[in-house]
Amino acid sequence: MTDSPLYFRQLLSGRDFAANDPLADQMVNFVYAIGDRRSGVCVLVDPAYSVDELVDAVEADGMSVTGALATHYHPDHVGGSMMGHTIEGIDRLLGRVDVPVHCNNEEIEWILKSTTVDDTHLVGHDSGDVLAVGDIDITMMHTPGHTPGSQCFLVDGRLVAGDTLFLEGCGRTDLPGSDPAKMSESLARLAKVPDDTILFPGHRYSFASSATMEAVKEMNFVYGGG
C-alpha cells in the first residue's frame, strides 16, 4: 500500500486488457489510468480496444472514471477504423460513463472525423493547461508532429508521451496531419524535460515499458543515442 495520493496504472493491450484481440496484441498500446486515491477519481488516457475491461479494472481498485485524455486522434488510441478493423474507444466509454474527453484544440476536428462522438463531449485545451483530477494536477504539453494536436501529459515526475516519443524512436511523420519539422521541434521541447522524469510511451516498442528521460536521451537515436 502506498501513502502517495497519486493513482497511476499502465495497462498493455493484448495482455492486461483485450487479451483475446489479435489486433490489440499486435499493436501493443498502453492505456494509462491517472487519478487521486484519496478522492477515488481518475481519468483514462487513450482508452481503446476493450473499454469496459479498462473501466472495470479501475473500478476494482475503488476508482471512478471522471474523464478521458486523448494524446491524438488515431483509432488505436481513441477508437475508429484502422486496417479493416473497427476499434472501440471513446465512443464506447461515453456509453458507459458520461464524462468529458480532453484533447488539444488542434485535434478536435480530427477526432470528430475518426470517431462517432460529437463536439459536446470534447474539451479542447492549449499547451500548458492543467487538469485537476482530485488533488492531482496533469499538465498538458502540445507536441505536434505525429498529428497536429498530439499532446503529452506531465504528472508527478512522469511524462505520458503518446506516440510523440518512445523509448526508442518517435512517432511516424508520414501519416495524414503529420509534420516532420514540427516533430523535430516537439522532440527538442521534450529534451528539456528534467532527466529524472520517467517516460511512459503510447506503445511498448521496447523491452522496457518506461525509462528516465536521461536514459532515453542516451539510447534513443532521435537524440543521437543508441
One Martini backbone bead per residue (centre of mass of N, CA, C, O) as a GRO file, in nm:
protein
  226
    1MET     BB    1   0.097   0.036   0.023
    2THR     BB    2   0.042   0.370  -0.050
    3ASP     BB    3   0.074   0.722   0.044
    4SER     BB    4   0.013   0.815  -0.222
    5PRO     BB    5  -0.230   0.989  -0.410
    6LEU     BB    6  -0.133   0.857  -0.659
    7TYR     BB    7  -0.286   0.725  -0.950
    8PHE     BB    8  -0.102   0.468  -1.145
    9ARG     BB    9  -0.162   0.306  -1.463
   10GLN     BB   10  -0.027   0.047  -1.675
   11LEU     BB   11  -0.181  -0.074  -1.981
   12LEU     BB   12  -0.172  -0.366  -2.189
   13SER     BB   13  -0.243  -0.466  -2.486
   14GLY     BB   14  -0.308  -0.821  -2.487
   15ARG     BB   15  -0.283  -0.849  -2.156
   16ASP     BB   16  -0.460  -0.654  -1.954
   17PHE     BB   17  -0.629  -0.624  -2.222
   18ALA     BB   18  -0.756  -0.765  -2.488
   19ALA     BB   19  -0.637  -1.072  -2.500
   20ASN     BB   20  -0.830  -1.176  -2.767
   21ASP     BB   21  -0.691  -0.947  -2.949
   22PRO     BB   22  -0.486  -0.938  -3.214
   23LEU     BB   23  -0.453  -0.630  -3.254
   24ALA     BB   24  -0.382  -0.554  -2.964
   25ASP     BB   25  -0.130  -0.737  -2.960
   26GLN     BB   26   0.017  -0.601  -3.201
   27MET     BB   27   0.006  -0.284  -3.099
   28VAL     BB   28   0.088  -0.230  -2.803
   29ASN     BB   29  -0.087  -0.059  -2.615
   30PHE     BB   30  -0.117   0.212  -2.395
   31VAL     BB   31  -0.291   0.257  -2.093
   32TYR     BB   32  -0.398   0.519  -1.868
   33ALA     BB   33  -0.428   0.569  -1.511
   34ILE     BB   34  -0.528   0.881  -1.353
   35GLY     BB   35  -0.519   0.983  -0.998
   36ASP     BB   36  -0.704   1.001  -0.678
   37ARG     BB   37  -0.720   0.813  -0.404
   38ARG     BB   38  -0.879   0.990  -0.198
   39SER     BB   39  -1.127   1.055  -0.410
   40GLY     BB   40  -1.159   0.824  -0.642
   41VAL     BB   41  -1.034   0.956  -0.912
   42CYS     BB   42  -1.018   0.924  -1.282
   43VAL     BB   43  -0.832   0.889  -1.582
   44LEU     BB   44  -0.819   0.805  -1.930
   45VAL     BB   45  -0.561   0.713  -2.155
   46ASP     BB   46  -0.648   0.596  -2.447
   47PRO     BB   47  -0.919   0.439  -2.482
   48ALA     BB   48  -0.914   0.093  -2.605
   49TYR     BB   49  -1.082  -0.206  -2.742
   50SER     BB   50  -1.160  -0.251  -2.397
   51VAL     BB   51  -1.332  -0.047  -2.206
   52ASP     BB   52  -1.470  -0.216  -1.988
   53GLU     BB   53  -1.213  -0.335  -1.870
   54LEU     BB   54  -1.090  -0.067  -1.781
   55VAL     BB   55  -1.315   0.023  -1.591
   56ASP     BB   56  -1.313  -0.230  -1.415
   57ALA     BB   57  -1.019  -0.205  -1.313
   58VAL     BB   58  -1.056   0.067  -1.158
   59GLU     BB   59  -1.303  -0.015  -0.989
   60ALA     BB   60  -1.144  -0.242  -0.836
   61ASP     BB   61  -0.970   0.007  -0.701
   62GLY     BB   62  -1.194   0.238  -0.625
   63MET     BB   63  -1.248   0.384  -0.900
   64SER     BB   64  -1.352   0.672  -1.091
   65VAL     BB   65  -1.456   0.781  -1.399
   66THR     BB   66  -1.417   1.144  -1.513
   67GLY     BB   67  -1.230   1.088  -1.774
   68ALA     BB   68  -1.048   1.179  -2.077
   69LEU     BB   69  -0.740   1.132  -2.262
   70ALA     BB   70  -0.597   1.263  -2.566
   71THR     BB   71  -0.319   1.243  -2.762
   72HIS     BB   72  -0.479   1.132  -3.027
   73TYR     BB   73  -0.678   1.026  -3.318
   74HIS     BB   74  -0.607   0.745  -3.340
   75PRO     BB   75  -0.774   0.444  -3.322
   76ASP     BB   76  -0.568   0.308  -3.104
   77HIS     BB   77  -0.665   0.556  -2.892
   78VAL     BB   78  -1.001   0.639  -2.969
   79GLY     BB   79  -1.100   0.506  -3.214
   80GLY     BB   80  -1.201   0.318  -3.505
   81SER     BB   81  -1.065   0.285  -3.825
   82MET     BB   82  -0.827   0.004  -3.901
   83MET     BB   83  -0.720  -0.219  -4.118
   84GLY     BB   84  -1.033  -0.329  -4.123
   85HIS     BB   85  -1.088  -0.223  -3.834
   86THR     BB   86  -1.287  -0.193  -3.537
   87ILE     BB   87  -1.237   0.040  -3.275
   88GLU     BB   88  -1.288   0.090  -2.963
   89GLY     BB   89  -1.364   0.385  -2.749
   90ILE     BB   90  -1.490   0.680  -2.657
   91ASP     BB   91  -1.773   0.595  -2.740
   92ARG     BB   92  -1.794   0.365  -2.529
   93LEU     BB   93  -1.732   0.528  -2.279
   94LEU     BB   94  -1.990   0.713  -2.308
   95GLY     BB   95  -2.181   0.459  -2.266
   96ARG     BB   96  -2.080   0.420  -1.962
   97VAL     BB   97  -1.967   0.725  -1.923
   98ASP     BB   98  -2.035   1.068  -1.856
   99VAL     BB   99  -1.761   1.228  -2.005
  100PRO     BB  100  -1.492   1.404  -2.064
  101VAL     BB  101  -1.281   1.488  -2.351
  102HIS     BB  102  -0.939   1.552  -2.362
  103CYS     BB  103  -0.794   1.789  -2.592
  104ASN     BB  104  -0.655   1.933  -2.840
  105ASN     BB  105  -0.755   2.183  -3.043
  106GLU     BB  106  -0.606   2.058  -3.307
  107GLU     BB  107  -0.782   1.766  -3.275
  108ILE     BB  108  -1.087   1.781  -3.298
  109GLU     BB  109  -1.148   1.736  -3.605
  110TRP     BB  110  -1.015   1.451  -3.609
  111ILE     BB  111  -1.197   1.310  -3.400
  112LEU     BB  112  -1.466   1.360  -3.546
  113LYS     BB  113  -1.379   1.187  -3.802
  114SER     BB  114  -1.284   0.904  -3.636
  115THR     BB  115  -1.552   0.928  -3.475
  116THR     BB  116  -1.886   0.936  -3.305
  117VAL     BB  117  -1.843   1.186  -3.169
  118ASP     BB  118  -1.919   1.492  -3.029
  119ASP     BB  119  -1.840   1.823  -2.932
  120THR     BB  120  -1.980   1.803  -2.643
  121HIS     BB  121  -1.740   1.594  -2.532
  122LEU     BB  122  -1.522   1.805  -2.607
  123VAL     BB  123  -1.212   1.931  -2.463
  124GLY     BB  124  -1.023   2.201  -2.522
  125HIS     BB  125  -0.661   2.261  -2.542
  126ASP     BB  126  -0.370   2.404  -2.429
  127SER     BB  127  -0.064   2.461  -2.374
  128GLY     BB  128  -0.042   2.432  -2.010
  129ASP     BB  129  -0.271   2.306  -1.921
  130VAL     BB  130  -0.468   2.217  -1.625
  131LEU     BB  131  -0.570   1.908  -1.478
  132ALA     BB  132  -0.791   1.827  -1.222
  133VAL     BB  133  -0.763   1.521  -1.022
  134GLY     BB  134  -0.850   1.625  -0.775
  135ASP     BB  135  -0.516   1.668  -0.640
  136ILE     BB  136  -0.427   1.612  -0.938
  137ASP     BB  137  -0.192   1.733  -1.171
  138ILE     BB  138  -0.229   1.787  -1.531
  139THR     BB  139  -0.003   1.860  -1.784
  140MET     BB  140  -0.019   2.008  -2.095
  141MET     BB  141   0.159   1.912  -2.409
  142HIS     BB  142   0.227   2.036  -2.708
  143THR     BB  143   0.322   1.778  -2.978
  144PRO     BB  144   0.367   1.813  -3.275
  145GLY     BB  145   0.380   1.574  -3.586
  146HIS     BB  146   0.213   1.319  -3.585
  147THR     BB  147   0.003   1.538  -3.511
  148PRO     BB  148  -0.141   1.841  -3.466
  149GLY     BB  149  -0.262   1.749  -3.150
  150SER     BB  150  -0.046   1.641  -3.001
  151GLN     BB  151  -0.006   1.508  -2.659
  152CYS     BB  152   0.125   1.554  -2.339
  153PHE     BB  153   0.182   1.434  -1.991
  154LEU     BB  154   0.227   1.587  -1.673
  155VAL     BB  155   0.297   1.379  -1.369
  156ASP     BB  156   0.478   1.338  -1.109
  157GLY     BB  157   0.747   1.274  -1.294
  158ARG     BB  158   0.569   1.219  -1.555
  159LEU     BB  159   0.562   1.107  -1.909
  160VAL     BB  160   0.293   1.106  -2.129
  161ALA     BB  161   0.358   1.052  -2.491
  162GLY     BB  162   0.246   0.863  -2.671
  163ASP     BB  163   0.354   0.914  -3.022
  164THR     BB  164   0.602   1.104  -2.992
  165LEU     BB  165   0.761   0.922  -2.764
  166PHE     BB  166   0.997   0.677  -2.732
  167LEU     BB  167   1.249   0.493  -2.620
  168GLU     BB  168   1.258   0.413  -2.938
  169GLY     BB  169   1.194   0.672  -3.095
  170CYS     BB  170   0.916   0.788  -3.295
  171GLY     BB  171   0.673   0.915  -3.453
  172ARG     BB  172   0.519   0.931  -3.731
  173THR     BB  173   0.550   1.154  -4.053
  174ASP     BB  174   0.346   0.990  -4.294
  175LEU     BB  175   0.071   1.105  -4.202
  176PRO     BB  176  -0.212   1.244  -4.153
  177GLY     BB  177  -0.093   1.555  -4.016
  178SER     BB  178   0.193   1.542  -4.047
  179ASP     BB  179   0.525   1.690  -3.921
  180PRO     BB  180   0.861   1.691  -3.917
  181ALA     BB  181   0.930   1.975  -3.807
  182LYS     BB  182   0.744   1.959  -3.555
  183MET     BB  183   0.873   1.712  -3.435
  184SER     BB  184   1.149   1.834  -3.381
  185GLU     BB  185   1.042   2.050  -3.186
  186SER     BB  186   0.915   1.853  -2.982
  187LEU     BB  187   1.170   1.695  -2.908
  188ALA     BB  188   1.323   1.942  -2.801
  189ARG     BB  189   1.121   1.999  -2.574
  190LEU     BB  190   1.149   1.719  -2.429
  191ALA     BB  191   1.460   1.749  -2.366
  192LYS     BB  192   1.385   1.963  -2.121
  193VAL     BB  193   1.309   1.755  -1.949
  194PRO     BB  194   1.380   1.617  -1.681
  195ASP     BB  195   1.586   1.343  -1.637
  196ASP     BB  196   1.396   1.207  -1.396
  197THR     BB  197   1.187   1.165  -1.587
  198ILE     BB  198   0.928   0.941  -1.672
  199LEU     BB  199   0.873   0.751  -1.950
  200PHE     BB  200   0.545   0.701  -2.110
  201PRO     BB  201   0.432   0.533  -2.366
  202GLY     BB  202   0.198   0.429  -2.626
  203HIS     BB  203   0.409   0.192  -2.671
  204ARG     BB  204   0.562  -0.140  -2.684
  205TYR     BB  205   0.882  -0.112  -2.849
  206SER     BB  206   1.015  -0.225  -2.591
  207PHE     BB  207   1.111  -0.404  -2.332
  208ALA     BB  208   1.057  -0.165  -2.190
  209SER     BB  209   0.798   0.057  -2.039
  210SER     BB  210   1.023   0.247  -1.911
  211ALA     BB  211   1.205   0.569  -1.864
  212THR     BB  212   1.427   0.787  -1.836
  213MET     BB  213   1.526   1.066  -2.000
  214GLU     BB  214   1.822   1.010  -1.977
  215ALA     BB  215   1.812   0.728  -2.111
  216VAL     BB  216   1.674   0.808  -2.373
  217LYS     BB  217   1.901   1.008  -2.471
  218GLU     BB  218   2.117   0.771  -2.484
  219MET     BB  219   1.937   0.552  -2.681
  220ASN     BB  220   1.803   0.756  -2.873
  221PHE     BB  221   1.835   0.852  -3.203
  222VAL     BB  222   1.686   1.136  -3.185
  223TYR     BB  223   1.942   1.212  -2.969
  224GLY     BB  224   2.208   1.039  -3.061
  225GLY     BB  225   2.166   0.759  -2.975
  226GLY     BB  226   2.266   0.406  -2.984
   0.00000   0.00000   0.00000
